[in-house]
Amino acid sequence: MARIAIVGDSTSVAGFRPLGFAVYPVERPEDARDLWAGLVGGEYGVVFVTEPVYAAVEDLAAEAIDRPIPAVTIIPGAGSSGGVGGAKISRAIERALGTSMLIREEEE
Amino acid sequence: MTKMRVNPNRMELLKLKRRGEVAKRGHKLLKDKFDELLKEFIKRISENRKLRVEVERRLLGAYGLLAVARAEAGKANLTQALLAGEPGDLVDAAELRVMSVRVPEFTLGEIPEPGGYSLATMPAVLDDALEELAAVAPMMVELAGREKAIELLAAEIERTRRRVNALEYVLMPSIAETVKDIQMKLDEAERGNLTRLMKVKDIIAAQEAAGER
């Protein structure tokens, strides 16, 4: 069994504490960089990050991309527009297929 | 395509032909793997998109409810109320193999019942917010597993495509060209031998004719 971590501004993530998630509120997205090593060390199976946090740790998160665990997943934060997580997957699709044409076709 | 630097003899020719066969077989296998990976991948991405949209929509809804709760109870009170709860081992991370790619499969265990705050001081909308978060949590975990699988498959597809292309456009043509080159050189040597023999035969025949006279 593994734990779930969630990193983001306290407004977005505080609600997950009663559900048993390990909550890491950060005041500024950059603060998450200091936490990162502990998050991907293997203790957590899933790490949720809010969009602004992901933008701050993107280069660090790229290192964990080829390992099955942890799964770093982007969730929208309170007050962010969403769509960053979808963009991350689109990039993976582009990496695999060499094009993102296929996605547009499907959306239509 | 560049030729390989090998000695043009039968030994090398045989070796290269064998390598060519192996490369061809490997290429076919990898190509099949690539096609299958792609099939799996495309199936997953179309499923995933719906899930992500749903998760984002519901999360934003839950944030809205939390914002209302915060407005009603005050920020400090709400923070206090949400302090309850211990991080626990919530997910079971199993490893699946999809086309030799190790992908995680997360199963969410029991989520603790939200509570531990005073029902008298906290607005009812907080219950709704936490209920909504609890309902969306399994979907988030599911999403995490699926997106991770997509990323891992994408990496594997990229690797496989490179291998297929390297075999198809570099190794196999290069072997074919080298084989052809060696064959031509061997043929040329054979022709050289033959003309030399004929020449020698002619000389001997001429000498014998001169001796008989």
Chai-1 contact restraints between the chains, C-beta under 6 A:
chainA,res_idxA,chainB,res_idxB,connection_type,confidence,min_distance_angstrom,max_distance_angstrom,comment,restraint_id
A,M1,B,D89,contact,1.0,0.0,6.0,A-B,restraint_1
A,M1,B,D92,contact,1.0,0.0,6.0,A-B,restraint_2
A,A2,B,V91,contact,1.0,0.0,6.0,A-B,restraint_3
A,A2,B,A93,contact,1.0,0.0,6.0,A-B,restraint_4
A,R3,B,P87,contact,1.0,0.0,6.0,A-B,restraint_5
A,R3,B,D89,contact,1.0,0.0,6.0,A-B,restraint_6
A,I4,B,L90,contact,1.0,0.0,6.0,A-B,restraint_7
A,I4,B,V91,contact,1.0,0.0,6.0,A-B,restraint_8
A,A14,B,L82,contact,1.0,0.0,6.0,A-B,restraint_9
A,G15,B,L66,contact,1.0,0.0,6.0,A-B,restraint_10
A,G15,B,L133,contact,1.0,0.0,6.0,A-B,restraint_11
A,R17,B,L82,contact,1.0,0.0,6.0,A-B,restraint_12
A,R17,B,G85,contact,1.0,0.0,6.0,A-B,restraint_13
A,P18,B,A84,contact,1.0,0.0,6.0,A-B,restraint_14
A,P18,B,G85,contact,1.0,0.0,6.0,A-B,restraint_15
A,P18,B,P114,contact,1.0,0.0,6.0,A-B,restraint_16
A,P18,B,L130,contact,1.0,0.0,6.0,A-B,restraint_17
A,L19,B,I111,contact,1.0,0.0,6.0,A-B,restraint_18
A,L19,B,A134,contact,1.0,0.0,6.0,A-B,restraint_19
A,L19,B,A137,contact,1.0,0.0,6.0,A-B,restraint_20
A,G20,B,G88,contact,1.0,0.0,6.0,A-B,restraint_21
A,G20,B,L90,contact,1.0,0.0,6.0,A-B,restraint_22
A,G20,B,I111,contact,1.0,0.0,6.0,A-B,restraint_23
A,G20,B,P112,contact,1.0,0.0,6.0,A-B,restraint_24
A,A22,B,P87,contact,1.0,0.0,6.0,A-B,restraint_25
A,G45,B,V91,contact,1.0,0.0,6.0,A-B,restraint_26
A,G45,B,A93,contact,1.0,0.0,6.0,A-B,restraint_27
A,V46,B,V91,contact,1.0,0.0,6.0,A-B,restraint_28
A,V46,B,A144,contact,1.0,0.0,6.0,A-B,restraint_29
A,I65,B,E151,contact,1.0,0.0,6.0,A-B,restraint_30
A,D66,B,A155,contact,1.0,0.0,6.0,A-B,restraint_31
A,P68,B,R102,contact,1.0,0.0,6.0,A-B,restraint_32
A,P68,B,P104,contact,1.0,0.0,6.0,A-B,restraint_33
A,I69,B,A93,contact,1.0,0.0,6.0,A-B,restraint_34
A,I69,B,P104,contact,1.0,0.0,6.0,A-B,restraint_35
A,A71,B,A144,contact,1.0,0.0,6.0,A-B,restraint_36
A,A71,B,K148,contact,1.0,0.0,6.0,A-B,restraint_37
A,T73,B,A144,contact,1.0,0.0,6.0,A-B,restraint_38
A,T73,B,E147,contact,1.0,0.0,6.0,A-B,restraint_39
A,I75,B,L59,contact,1.0,0.0,6.0,A-B,restraint_40
A,P76,B,E56,contact,1.0,0.0,6.0,A-B,restraint_41
A,P76,B,L59,contact,1.0,0.0,6.0,A-B,restraint_42
A,P76,B,L60,contact,1.0,0.0,6.0,A-B,restraint_43
A,A78,B,Y63,contact,1.0,0.0,6.0,A-B,restraint_44
A,G82,B,E56,contact,1.0,0.0,6.0,A-B,restraint_45
A,G86,B,R52,contact,1.0,0.0,6.0,A-B,restraint_46
A,I89,B,E147,contact,1.0,0.0,6.0,A-B,restraint_47
A,I89,B,I150,contact,1.0,0.0,6.0,A-B,restraint_48
A,A92,B,I150,contact,1.0,0.0,6.0,A-B,restraint_49
A,A92,B,E151,contact,1.0,0.0,6.0,A-B,restraint_50
A,A92,B,A154,contact,1.0,0.0,6.0,A-B,restraint_51
A,I93,B,I45,contact,1.0,0.0,6.0,A-B,restraint_52
A,R95,B,A154,contact,1.0,0.0,6.0,A-B,restraint_53
A,R95,B,E158,contact,1.0,0.0,6.0,A-B,restraint_54
A,A96,B,F41,contact,1.0,0.0,6.0,A-B,restraint_55
A,A96,B,A154,contact,1.0,0.0,6.0,A-B,restraint_56
A,A96,B,I157,contact,1.0,0.0,6.0,A-B,restraint_57
A,A96,B,E158,contact,1.0,0.0,6.0,A-B,restraint_58
A,E106,B,S46,contact,1.0,0.0,6.0,A-B,restraint_59
